[in-house]
């Protein structure tokens, strides 16, 4: 392996790229989807299952882990990798988004943010320096700057204020991070739905010469077209030789569209959360296994999938487990969903390497659409692949 963090692009197709991030704990093949392990676990999955599906990296959450079990305790126990039995790369987000969305009585100022825990109401403070300290105590391989994420829609003045604050916090995070061989600090581009602010944020972050750059503040309820427009406004200002990470995204269609616009890394709770609520993603689109029409469907989710959850169990059985509230149903559907997401990423990597990305995207979306036409008028869950 390597003692350093190194990103290389192996092939391109338009602005889409495939390559790899080499780190002491392993290689991350890009484009990459990172399963979300918020509190030290990818919900309903064993770590070895997650790795076997093709995941090279998982995501942990600073906010949740600082509250429980606590960063200092985690360090005493050997760090997050040993704690959750995942010896491969881990990316931790900074905790800023969760502070804004989950915490009660929060107060934000130049220094940072103070808040009360959503668990027990205890008071906490999170500054750029403390966020980096916590991520270091967890042992994260890729650490994210603390930023302020503004929910859309918002006034331009509020978006600009948050973007400039995030830039000042990025400088403080860089200072706090210092030199950590083999680890990386990523900056986060903010700017809401204003292209000029996105460009300004990206250029300022690039001046900090960080190891990678994320696009934040999207997938917060805005239309897909807005998200894609903000990627297009940002991508030209990011260096070709460093990874680009679209935070919190998303659906399979979001991912293929973002990959074609030059994004390398993704995370989202969608495949795991959907699996726990009876929803599956497959190459035939999205299906709600709660639907009564599956009660006597004796076919598997996908007989060609390598995932046992997809090819061994019938839809009728999975429907029964979901309706009965059985834990096994959550486990099997999550297993299927993460398998599909990793298969999709592998397909994107192969397509880019072969110079046929647009053909692959067209074939993939047609598979979703064809299945949707076959189910027309029968399923309530919405468009396939959405």
LOTOR-664368 format. One record per atom (N, C-alpha, C, CB): residue in three letters; z, x, y. Coordinates in steps of 0.1 Angstrom, whole numbers, plus 5000, padded with zeros to 4 digits. Each point is the difference from the previous one (the first is absolute). Glycine has a CB too. Example, Ala and Ser with C-alpha at 12.3 -4.5 7.8 and 13.67 -1.06 7.14 Angstrom:
LOTOR-664368
ALA507851324943/ALA500049915012/ALA500050095012/ALA501249814988/SER498150155023/SER500050095011/SER500849925011/SER497850124994/
end
This chain:
LOTOR-664368
UNK500050084988/UNK500049925012/UNK500050095012/UNK501249814988/UNK499350145023/UNK500050085013/UNK501449985007/UNK497549975002/UNK502850135006/UNK501250005008/UNK499749935014/UNK500950214988/UNK497949755014/UNK499649955013/UNK499549864999/UNK499550235007/UNK500349715004/UNK499349875002/UNK498650035003/UNK502149875007/UNK497050084985/UNK498550035003/UNK499249884997/UNK500450244995/UNK498749725014/UNK499149894998/UNK498650055000/UNK501649845011/UNK497650124979/UNK498650044999/UNK499249874998/UNK500650234991/UNK498249775015/UNK499049894998/UNK499050064990/UNK500449905024/UNK499450024965/UNK499150054990/UNK498649945002/UNK501950024984/UNK498049865021/UNK498749935002/UNK500249895010/UNK499350054976/UNK499649925031/UNK499949895010/UNK498949914997/UNK501050155017/UNK499149734988/UNK499049904999/UNK500149925013/UNK500049984975/UNK499250055035/UNK500249955014/UNK501350075005/UNK498849784995/UNK502150145011/UNK501350065004/UNK501049994989/UNK499549945024/UNK500249994965/UNK501050004989/UNK500050134993/UNK499649764997/UNK501650284998/UNK500250134994/UNK500849984987/UNK499850125022/UNK500049984969/UNK500950014988/UNK500450155000/UNK498949814987/UNK502350215009/UNK500650135000/UNK501350014993/UNK498750055021/UNK502250044984/UNK501350014994/UNK501050075010/UNK499050004977/UNK502249965022/UNK501150065007/UNK500850084989/UNK500149825018/UNK500050314984/UNK500850084991/UNK501350035006/UNK497950104990/UNK503249885002/UNK501450025004/UNK500750064989/UNK499949815016/UNK501350254986/UNK500850064989/UNK500349914989/UNK501050145017/UNK499149734986/UNK500449904989/UNK498849944994/UNK502149965011/UNK496750074993/UNK498849944993/UNK498849985010/UNK501649894985/UNK497450065009/UNK498749975007/UNK499949855002/UNK498950214990/UNK500749765023/UNK499849865003/UNK498549985002/UNK502249975011/UNK497149964980/UNK498649985001/UNK499749895010/UNK499750074976/UNK499449955033/UNK499749915011/UNK498549954998/UNK501650115015/UNK498249764989/UNK500949905006/UNK501149974990/UNK498249915014/UNK503150074991/UNK501149984991/UNK500849875005/UNK500250254996/UNK500249684994/UNK500949885002/UNK501450044996/UNK498249834997/UNK502850165011/UNK501450044997/UNK500849884997/UNK499850205015/UNK500649784973/UNK500949884997/UNK501350025008/UNK499149984977/UNK501549915027/UNK501150005009/UNK501349994992/UNK498749895018/UNK502150214983/UNK501350014993/UNK501150005011/UNK499050134981/UNK501149765026/UNK500949985011/UNK501450064999/UNK498749805005/UNK502050164985/UNK501450044998/UNK500250094988/UNK500649795010/UNK498450304987/UNK500050094989/UNK499549954987/UNK502050095011/UNK497249804990/UNK499449944988/UNK498849935004/UNK502249994988/UNK496750025004/UNK498949915002/UNK500449884992/UNK498250185002/UNK502049715004/UNK500649884994/UNK499349964988/UNK500849935022/UNK500050044967/UNK499549954987/UNK499250104992/UNK500049785010/UNK500150354994/UNK499250104993/UNK500950124996/UNK497949935012/UNK501850134977/UNK500650134996/UNK499250115008/UNK500849924977/UNK499950195027/UNK499250115006/UNK498950054992/UNK502150065012/UNK498149964975/UNK498950054992/UNK498949914999/UNK501750124987/UNK498549755014/UNK498949905000/UNK499250025013/UNK501349844987/UNK499350185024/UNK499350015013/UNK499250134999/UNK501949895012/UNK498650224983/UNK499250124999/UNK498849984990/UNK502150145005/UNK498149794984/UNK499049994990/UNK498849915005/UNK501850024982/UNK498549905028/UNK498949915006/UNK499150095009/UNK501549804999/UNK499050325005/UNK499150085008/UNK500650035014/UNK498149914988/UNK503150045015/UNK500650035013/UNK500550155001/UNK500749765002/UNK498950305009/UNK500450145002/UNK501250025009/UNK497650064996/UNK502749835012/UNK501050005010/UNK500649865001/UNK498950205012/UNK502449794991/UNK500649875003/UNK500650015014/UNK500449954975/UNK500049935030/UNK500650005014/UNK501449954998/UNK497849955011/UNK503150124997/UNK501449965001/UNK500349965015/UNK500650154981/UNK500549785021/UNK500249945013/UNK501350065006/UNK498849794994/UNK501150275018/UNK501150075006/UNK501149895004/UNK498550185009/UNK501149714996/UNK501049905005/UNK500849954988/UNK498449935018/UNK501050034971/UNK500749944989/UNK500950114993/UNK498149834997/UNK501450295002/UNK500750104993/UNK501150065008/UNK498050064987/UNK501949945026/UNK501150055009/UNK501249904999/UNK498350125015/UNK501449754983/UNK501049904999/UNK500649994986/UNK498949875018/UNK500350164972/UNK500549994986/UNK499050074991/UNK501149785005/UNK499450334989/UNK501450054998/UNK500550095012/UNK499649984976/UNK499550065033/UNK500450095011/UNK499350144998/UNK502249885003/UNK497350175008/UNK499350134999/UNK500850114996/UNK498549925017/UNK502750104988/UNK500950114996/UNK500449994985/UNK500850015024/UNK499449874972/UNK500349984986/UNK498850044991/UNK501749825006/UNK497150134999/UNK498850044992/UNK499950154999/UNK498949795008/UNK501350285003/UNK499950154999/UNK501050064990/UNK499250005024/UNK502049944976/UNK501050064991/UNK499649974985/UNK501849965017/UNK497549934981/UNK499549974987/UNK498750074996/UNK501249785002/UNK498350305006/UNK498850084997/UNK498849965006/UNK501150044979/UNK498949865030/UNK498849955006/UNK499349894993/UNK499750235009/UNK499449704998/UNK499349884995/UNK499250034988/UNK500049915023/UNK499350204976/UNK499250034988/UNK500849994987/UNK498550145014/UNK502649934986/UNK500950004988/UNK500749874998/UNK500450245003/UNK500049705008/UNK500749875000/UNK499249894993/UNK501250065021/UNK497449934982/UNK499249904995/UNK499150054988/UNK500149895023/UNK500150234973/UNK499250064989/UNK498549995003/UNK501849934984/UNK497950125028/UNK498650015004/UNK499850145006/UNK499849755005/UNK499750354986/UNK499950145004/UNK498750035008/UNK501350054980/UNK498049855024/UNK498750025007/UNK500249975015/UNK498749934979/UNK500350085030/UNK500149985014/UNK500649875004/UNK498150155003/UNK502749855007/UNK500649875006/UNK499750015015/UNK501849984982/UNK497749915023/UNK499949985015/UNK501149905004/UNK497550055000/UNK503249995011/UNK500949905005/UNK499649965014/UNK501850114987/UNK498349765016/UNK499749955013/UNK501350035009/UNK498349824992/UNK501650165021/UNK501150055008/UNK501149905002/UNK498350135012/UNK501549744984/UNK501049905001/UNK499849925013/UNK501550144988/UNK497649905021/UNK499949935012/UNK499549854999/UNK499550225010/UNK499549764981/UNK499549864998/UNK501149914995/UNK497750094996/UNK503149964994/UNK501049914995/UNK501149985010/UNK499550094977/UNK500950005031/UNK500949985010/UNK499649885009/UNK500750255000/UNK498049765004/UNK499549895009/UNK499949874993/UNK498750175012/UNK501049834975/UNK499749874993/UNK501249944993/UNK497750084998/UNK503350004998/UNK501149954992/UNK501450005006/UNK498750084981/UNK501550015029/UNK501350025005/UNK500449905011/UNK499750244994/UNK501649735006/UNK500549915010/UNK500550085012/UNK500649834982/UNK499450115030/UNK500750075011/UNK499550145003/UNK502049864996/UNK496750165003/UNK499550145002/UNK499850025015/UNK498850004978/UNK501350135026/UNK499850045014/UNK499250135000/UNK502149895007/UNK496850105000/UNK499150125000/UNK500050065014/UNK498649904982/UNK501550235018/UNK499850075013/UNK499450144997/UNK502049885010/UNK497950205000/UNK499350134999/UNK500650094989/UNK499549995024/UNK501850004974/UNK500750084990/UNK499649964986/UNK501950045016/UNK498049834982/UNK499749954986/UNK500349864999/UNK500550224991/UNK500049734998/UNK500349864998/UNK501449994993/UNK497549944999/UNK503349975006/UNK501349974994/UNK499849864994/UNK501450155016/UNK499249824973/UNK499849874993/UNK501249984991/UNK497550025001/UNK502549854994/UNK501049964990/UNK499349984987/UNK501549905017/UNK499150154972/UNK499449984987/UNK499849864996/UNK501150214993/UNK497749765001/UNK499849864995/UNK500849984987/UNK497750015010/UNK502950094985/UNK500849984987/UNK501449965003/UNK498650184989/UNK502149905020/UNK501449975003/UNK500450005014/UNK500550104979/UNK498649915030/UNK500349995015/UNK500550135006/UNK500449764996/UNK499750354996/UNK500650125006/UNK499050065010/UNK501350044979/UNK499250035031/UNK499250065011/UNK499550134996/UNK501449885017/UNK497350154986/UNK499450134997/UNK499150045012/UNK500049944976/UNK499750185025/UNK499150065010/UNK498950084993/UNK501850005017/UNK497049984987/UNK498850074995/UNK499250065012/UNK499949854979/UNK500250285022/UNK499250085010/UNK498950074992/UNK502150035016/UNK496950024992/UNK499050094993/UNK500650114992/UNK498549945018/UNK502650124987/UNK500650124993/UNK500749954988/UNK500350125021/UNK500449774980/UNK500749954988/UNK499149954989/UNK501949935015/UNK497050014989/UNK499049954990/UNK499450124992/UNK499449815015/UNK500350304992/UNK499550124993/UNK501150064992/UNK498450045018/UNK502949964987/UNK501150054992/UNK500249924987/UNK501150085021/UNK498849794980/UNK500149914988/UNK498950034990/UNK501249825014/UNK497650184991/UNK498950034991/UNK500150134993/UNK498549865015/UNK502050244992/UNK500350134994/UNK501150004989/UNK499350105021/UNK501749824982/UNK501149984990/UNK499549934988/UNK501750005018/UNK497449914983/UNK499449934989/UNK499150104992/UNK500149785012/UNK499450324995/UNK499150104993/UNK498549965001/UNK501950054985/UNK497749865025/UNK498749955000/UNK499050115002/UNK500949795010/UNK497950204983/UNK499050105002/UNK499149985012/UNK500050024975/UNK499749855028/UNK499349965012/UNK501049915008/UNK497750024989/UNK502550025024/UNK501049935008/UNK499249945012/UNK501950154993/UNK498549745012/UNK499449935011/UNK500850005012/UNK498949854984/UNK500550175028/UNK500749995012/UNK500649875003/UNK498550175009/UNK502649824998/UNK500549875005/UNK499149955011/UNK502450074994/UNK497349805005/UNK499149945010/UNK500549865003/UNK498050144992/UNK501549805019/UNK500249865003/UNK498849924996/UNK501650065019/UNK498549844973/UNK498949924995/UNK500149865007/UNK499950124978/UNK499149855030/UNK500049875008/UNK499249904992/UNK500250125022/UNK500449774976/UNK499349894992/UNK499049945009/UNK502049954987/UNK496850025007/UNK498949945007/UNK500049854998/UNK498650214997/UNK500949715013/UNK499550055013/UNK501150045009/UNK498049854997/UNK501750245013/UNK500950045010/UNK499350045013/UNK501650094982/UNK499149915029/UNK499450045013/UNK499750155000/UNK501349815011/UNK497650224996/UNK499650145000/UNK501150095005/UNK497649935004/UNK503150025006/UNK501150095006/UNK501050034989/UNK499749895023/UNK500750014969/UNK501050034989/UNK499450104990/UNK501049775004/UNK497850214993/UNK499350094990/UNK499950145005/UNK498749804992/UNK501050225021/UNK499950135005/UNK501350075001/UNK498049925013/UNK503150004991/UNK501350065001/UNK500550054986/UNK500549855019/UNK499350074971/UNK500450044986/UNK499250124995/UNK500649764995/UNK498150245009/UNK499150114995/UNK500550135007/UNK498149854997/UNK502250155016/UNK500450125006/UNK501450054995/UNK498649945020/UNK502349964978/UNK501350034994/UNK499850074987/UNK501149815012/UNK498150134980/UNK499750064986/UNK499550145001/UNK499549774992/UNK499750265018/UNK499550145002/UNK501150095004/UNK497849915007/UNK503150055001/UNK501250095004/UNK500850024988/UNK500049915023/UNK500249984969/UNK500850024987/UNK499350094990/UNK501049775004/UNK497750234996/UNK499250094991/UNK500350145003/UNK498249834998/UNK501950215015/UNK500350135004/UNK501450044996/UNK498549985019/UNK502449934982/UNK501450034995/UNK500150014985/UNK500949885020/UNK498350044973/UNK500050014986/UNK499450144995/UNK499749754999/UNK499250295008/UNK499450134997/UNK501150115002/UNK497749925006/UNK503050085004/UNK501050105003/UNK501150004989/UNK499549985025/UNK500949894972/UNK501149994990/UNK499550044986/UNK501049815013/UNK497750164984/UNK499550044987/UNK499950154998/UNK498749795000/UNK500950285011/UNK499850154999/UNK499050044990/UNK502450025007/UNK497950094986/UNK499150054990/UNK500649974986/UNK499150185016/UNK500249744976/UNK500549974987/UNK498850034990/UNK501749825009/UNK498250304986/UNK498950034991/UNK499949904988/UNK500250245007/UNK498649714991/UNK499749914989/UNK500349855003/UNK500650194986/UNK500049795026/UNK500249865005/UNK499149985012/UNK502450004991/UNK497549875013/UNK499149965011/UNK500749905008/UNK498050064987/UNK501749945026/UNK500449905010/UNK498749935005/UNK502150125007/UNK497849754992/UNK498949935005/UNK500349925013/UNK499249974976/UNK499950035033/UNK500249925012/UNK499449864998/UNK499950215014/UNK500549704995/UNK499549864998/UNK499349955013/UNK501949964984/UNK496850015015/UNK499349955011/UNK500449855002/UNK498050164995/UNK502449825018/UNK500349865004/UNK499049965011/UNK502550034994/UNK497649855011/UNK499149955010/UNK499649864998/UNK499250235003/UNK501449704988/UNK499849864997/UNK498549974998/UNK501949955014/UNK497649954993/UNK498649964998/UNK499150045013/UNK500849814985/UNK499750305021/UNK499350055012/UNK499350134996/UNK501649895016/UNK497150124983/UNK499350124996/UNK500350125008/UNK498249854992/UNK501850135021/UNK500350125009/UNK501350064997/UNK498549905017/UNK502550024981/UNK501450054997/UNK500050064986/UNK501049825014/UNK498350134977/UNK499950074987/UNK499450145001/UNK499849774989/UNK499250245019/UNK499350135001/UNK500950095008/UNK497849895000/UNK502950075010/UNK501050085007/UNK501150054991/UNK499449885021/UNK501150034971/UNK501150044991/UNK499550104990/UNK501049785002/UNK497850204992/UNK499550094990/UNK499850145006/UNK498949814988/UNK500550205024/UNK499750135006/UNK501350085003/UNK497949905010/UNK503150024995/UNK501350075003/UNK500750054987/UNK500249855020/UNK499850074969/UNK500650054988/UNK499250124994/UNK500849764996/UNK497950245005/UNK499350114995/UNK500450135007/UNK498049854994/UNK502350145019/UNK500550125007/UNK501350054995/UNK498849915020/UNK501950014973/UNK501350054994/UNK499750084987/UNK501249815010/UNK497650194985/UNK499650084988/UNK500949974988/UNK499150185015/UNK500949694981/UNK500849964989/UNK499250014987/UNK501449855014/UNK499250134974/UNK499350024988/UNK499249884996/UNK501850144993/UNK498449755013/UNK499349884997/UNK500349895010/UNK500050054976/UNK499149845024/UNK500149905011/UNK499949864993/UNK499150165017/UNK501849764987/UNK500049864995/UNK499649915012/UNK501850054983/UNK497749835013/UNK499749895009/UNK501049894997/UNK497550065002/UNK503449925008/UNK501049904998/UNK499849885009/UNK501650184994/UNK499349725004/UNK500049885008/UNK498949904997/UNK500950145017/UNK498549884971/UNK499049904995/UNK500549934988/UNK498150145010/UNK501149774985/UNK500549924988/UNK501249925004/UNK499050164984/UNK501149805028/UNK501249935005/UNK499649855004/UNK501150225008/UNK497949734986/UNK499549875003/UNK498749985007/UNK502449955000/UNK497150165005/UNK498750005008/UNK498949974990/UNK500950165018/UNK497949794987/UNK498949984991/UNK499550134995/UNK499449805013/UNK499950204975/UNK499550124994/UNK499050075010/UNK500349904977/UNK498950025030/UNK499050065009/UNK500750085011/UNK498549814996/UNK502750155008/UNK500750085010/UNK500550134994/UNK500749795012/UNK499850204976/UNK500550124993/UNK498950104999/UNK501749874988/UNK497150095007/UNK498950094998/UNK499550055013/UNK499449874980/UNK500650055031/UNK499650055013/UNK500950115005/UNK499049785005/UNK502350214992/UNK501050105004/UNK499850134992/UNK501649825007/UNK498050174980/UNK499750124993/UNK498850075006/UNK501049894979/UNK498050035024/UNK498850065005/UNK500250065014/UNK498749834988/UNK502350125020/UNK500350065013/UNK500850134998/UNK500049775010/UNK500750244979/UNK500950124998/UNK499450114992/UNK501849845000/UNK497450134990/UNK499550104991/UNK499250125006/UNK499949824984/UNK499350155026/UNK499250115006/UNK500950105007/UNK498249855003/UNK503150125000/UNK500950095008/UNK500950074990/UNK499949855020/UNK500050134967/UNK500950074991/UNK499250114993/UNK501349794996/UNK499450325001/UNK499350124995/UNK499549974986/UNK501450155014/UNK497449904983/UNK499449984987/UNK500850074989/UNK497749995011/UNK502950124992/UNK500750084990/UNK501449964997/UNK498650185006/UNK501949704998/UNK501349964998/UNK500049854995/UNK500950165017/UNK500149814974/UNK500049864994/UNK500349905010/UNK500750104979/UNK498749785019/UNK500249885008/UNK500649894992/UNK498150065014/UNK503049884991/UNK500849914992/UNK500149865008/UNK501350194989/UNK498249715005/UNK500149865006/UNK501349934994/UNK497449995003/UNK503650005006/UNK501349954995/UNK500049854997/UNK501050195013/UNK499649784975/UNK500349864997/UNK498849924996/UNK501850025015/UNK497150044982/UNK498749934996/UNK499750034986/UNK499250015024/UNK500449904968/UNK499949865003/UNK499449934988/UNK499850045025/UNK499449864978/UNK499249934989/UNK498950104995/UNK500549775010/UNK499050204978/UNK498950084995/UNK498850005009/UNK500749944977/UNK499049955030/UNK498950015009/UNK500350085013/UNK499349774991/UNK502050225013/UNK500450095012/UNK499850144996/UNK501649835007/UNK498750214981/UNK500050144996/UNK498550054999/UNK502249974987/UNK496949955006/UNK498750054999/UNK499350015014/UNK499849904977/UNK500550015032/UNK499550005013/UNK500550125008/UNK499749755000/UNK501650284998/UNK500650115008/UNK499550144994/UNK502049865005/UNK497850154982/UNK499550124994/UNK498650035005/UNK501449964979/UNK497849945023/UNK498750025005/UNK500050045015/UNK499149844984/UNK502150155022/UNK500150055014/UNK500850125001/UNK499949765007/UNK500350314982/UNK500650145001/UNK501550014997/UNK498350045016/UNK502349864978/UNK501450004997/UNK500350064986/UNK500449805015/UNK500650294984/UNK500350074988/UNK501249954992/UNK499050195011/UNK502049744996/UNK501249964993/UNK500549865004/UNK500750255000/UNK499949684991/UNK500449875002/UNK501449974993/UNK497549935002/UNK503249985003/UNK501249944993/UNK500149865004/UNK501250225000/UNK499349704991/UNK500349865002/UNK500949944990/UNK497749985011/UNK503149934992/UNK500949934991/UNK499249894992/UNK502050055015/UNK496849924990/UNK499349884995/UNK499850004984/UNK498850005022/UNK500850104972/UNK499849994985/UNK501349974993/UNK498150155001/UNK503049925003/UNK501349984993/UNK500649865004/UNK500450255000/UNK499649725013/UNK500549875004/UNK499349884994/UNK500750115022/UNK498049904978/UNK499249904994/UNK500349984986/UNK498150045016/UNK502050074976/UNK500349994986/UNK501349934997/UNK498850214997/UNK502249815012/UNK501349934998/UNK499949855004/UNK501250225005/UNK497749745001/UNK499949865003/UNK498849934994/UNK501150065021/UNK498550004967/UNK499049934992/UNK498550025004/UNK501749834997/UNK498150265012/UNK498650035005/UNK499550134994/UNK500549885021/UNK498250124974/UNK499550124995/UNK498750035007/UNK501049954978/UNK498750195022/UNK498850055005/UNK499250064988/UNK501050055023/UNK497749914976/UNK499250064990/UNK498650025006/UNK501349884982/UNK497850175009/UNK498650025005/UNK499349865001/UNK499950234989/UNK500849665007/UNK499549875001/UNK500649935013/UNK499649984975/UNK501050105033/UNK500749955012/UNK501549974997/UNK497849905007/UNK502750015002/UNK501449975000/UNK500349874993/UNK500350135021/UNK500749864970/UNK500349884993/UNK501549975001/UNK498150044984/UNK502249835018/UNK501449965000/UNK500349944986/UNK499949955025/UNK500950134968/UNK500449964986/UNK500949885000/UNK499750234993/UNK500849725018/UNK500849885000/UNK499149884999/UNK501750115014/UNK497149904988/UNK499049895000/UNK500049944986/UNK498650115018/UNK501549764981/UNK500149934987/UNK498750024992/UNK501549835011/UNK497450204995/UNK498850024991/UNK500150124991/UNK498749905018/UNK502350184984/UNK500150124990/UNK501049964989/UNK499650165019/UNK500949724980/UNK501049974990/UNK499550014986/UNK501049855016/UNK497750134982/UNK499450014987/UNK498850104999/UNK500849764995/UNK499250335015/UNK498950105000/UNK500450124991/UNK499449935024/UNK500050084965/UNK500350104990/UNK499350135001/UNK500449814985/UNK499150225027/UNK499350125003/UNK500850105008/UNK497849884999/UNK502050254999/UNK500850105008/UNK499550005015/UNK500450144979/UNK500449935029/UNK499650025014/UNK498750085001/UNK502449995007/UNK497550114985/UNK498750085000/UNK500050084987/UNK500050025026/UNK499149944965/UNK499950064987/UNK499550155001/UNK499649784990/UNK499850265021/UNK499550135001/UNK501050105007/UNK497749905000/UNK503450055005/UNK500950085007/UNK500850094990/UNK500249835018/UNK500150294986/UNK500850094991/UNK501549965000/UNK498350185004/UNK502149735006/UNK501449975001/UNK500449894990/UNK499950065024/UNK501149974967/UNK500449904990/UNK500349875006/UNK500950184987/UNK499749815025/UNK500449875006/UNK498749925002/UNK502050105011/UNK496949964992/UNK498849935003/UNK499249964987/UNK499950135021/UNK500249954968/UNK499149974989/UNK500749954988/UNK498550175008/UNK502949844991/UNK500749954988/UNK500549865002/UNK500650244995/UNK499849725016/UNK500749885002/UNK499149895006/UNK502150135004/UNK498049754991/UNK499149895005/UNK500549945013/UNK499549954976/UNK499649995031/UNK500449945013/UNK501049884997/UNK497850065010/UNK502049884979/UNK501049894996/UNK501450054999/UNK498149884988/UNK502050245005/UNK501450064999/UNK500550045013/UNK499450084977/UNK499849995031/UNK500450045013/UNK500449895009/UNK498650204998/UNK500649695001/UNK500349885008/UNK501449944996/UNK497649955001/UNK502750054986/UNK501349964995/UNK501150085005/UNK498949924979/UNK500950215021/UNK501150095004/UNK500349985015/UNK499350174983/UNK499649815025/UNK500249985014/UNK500749875003/UNK497950145004/UNK501649764990/UNK500649865002/UNK501550004995/UNK497749894998/UNK502650194992/UNK501450004994/UNK500950105008/UNK499149944978/UNK500350135031/UNK500850105008/UNK500550124992/UNK500749815014/UNK498550224975/UNK500450114992/UNK499750145006/UNK499649854980/UNK501350245019/UNK499850145006/UNK498850064994/UNK502550025004/UNK497249964984/UNK498950074993/UNK498749965008/UNK501250004978/UNK498749885027/UNK498849965007/UNK499850085012/UNK500349774992/UNK500850255016/UNK499950095012/UNK499650144996/UNK501849865011/UNK498750194978/UNK499750144996/UNK498550014996/UNK502450034992/UNK497149875000/UNK498650014995/UNK499049985012/UNK500849924978/UNK499549995031/UNK499149985011/UNK500050115010/UNK500349764997/UNK500850305005/UNK500150125009/UNK499250124993/UNK502249925009/UNK498050094978/UNK499350114993/UNK498549985001/UNK501950024984/UNK497649865014/UNK498649975002/UNK499550035014/UNK500249824982/UNK500650135028/UNK499550025014/UNK499950155004/UNK501149785005/UNK500050304991/UNK499950145004/UNK498950074992/UNK502449995005/UNK497349964983/UNK498950064992/UNK498749975007/UNK501349974979/UNK498549915026/UNK498849965007/UNK499850095012/UNK500149764991/UNK501050255017/UNK499950085013/UNK499650144997/UNK501749855010/UNK498950214979/UNK499750144997/UNK498650014995/UNK502450054995/UNK497149864997/UNK498750004995/UNK499049985012/UNK500749904978/UNK499650025031/UNK499249995012/UNK499850135007/UNK500749765002/UNK500550315000/UNK499950135007/UNK499250104992/UNK502249955010/UNK497950054977/UNK499350104992/UNK498549965001/UNK501950034984/UNK497749855017/UNK498649965001/UNK499550045014/UNK500449814985/UNK500450185025/UNK499650045014/UNK499850155000/UNK501249815010/UNK499750274984/UNK499850144999/UNK498750044993/UNK502550035001/UNK497249914988/UNK498850034993/UNK498849965008/UNK501249974978/UNK498849925028/UNK498949955008/UNK499750095011/UNK500549774994/UNK500550285013/UNK499850095012/UNK499350134995/UNK502049905012/UNK498650154977/UNK499550124994/UNK498549994996/UNK502350064992/UNK497349825003/UNK498649984996/UNK499149955011/UNK500949954978/UNK499750045034/UNK499149955011/UNK499649864999/UNK499350235003/UNK501549684991/UNK499649864998/UNK501249915004/UNK498450074982/UNK502349965029/UNK501149925003/UNK499749865004/UNK501150215008/UNK497849775000/UNK499749875004/UNK499549914988/UNK499450095023/UNK500049974968/UNK499649934988/UNK501349964992/UNK497850134998/UNK503149965001/UNK501349964993/UNK500749895007/UNK500250244992/UNK499949775021/UNK500749905008/UNK499349864998/UNK500850175017/UNK497849834984/UNK499349884998/UNK500249944986/UNK498350095016/UNK501749994974/UNK500249954986/UNK501449954999/UNK498350174991/UNK502749905014/UNK501449964999/UNK500249865007/UNK500750244999/UNK498849755013/UNK500149875008/UNK499349894993/UNK500350135021/UNK498549904973/UNK499349904993/UNK500749954988/UNK497950105008/UNK502849994985/UNK500949964989/UNK501049905004/UNK499650224989/UNK501149815023/UNK501049905005/UNK499349875004/UNK501450195008/UNK497549824998/UNK499349885005/UNK499549914989/UNK499450125021/UNK500149954968/UNK499449924989/UNK501149934993/UNK498250174997/UNK503049895001/UNK501149944994/UNK500549885008/UNK500650224989/UNK499449805025/UNK500449905009/UNK499149874999/UNK501050185015/UNK497749854984/UNK499149894998/UNK500249924987/UNK498350135014/UNK502049954976/UNK500349934987/UNK501249925000/UNK498950194989/UNK502149855020/UNK501249925001/UNK500049905011/UNK501250204990/UNK497749795017/UNK500049925012/UNK500649864998/UNK497950125007/UNK503049865003/UNK500749875000/UNK501149984990/UNK497949915007/UNK502450204986/UNK501149994990/UNK501350085003/UNK498249964983/UNK501650155025/UNK501250085003/UNK500449995014/UNK499350164982/UNK502049845021/UNK500449985014/UNK500350135007/UNK500949794994/UNK498950335000/UNK500550125006/UNK499150065010/UNK501250044979/UNK497649925023/UNK499250055011/UNK498950094994/UNK501949995015/UNK497350084994/UNK498950074995/UNK500350124991/UNK499049945021/UNK500150084969/UNK500350114991/UNK500050135007/UNK498949874982/UNK502050225014/UNK500150135006/UNK500750005014/UNK498050064988/UNK502449825016/UNK500750005014/UNK501450054999/UNK498649805006/
end
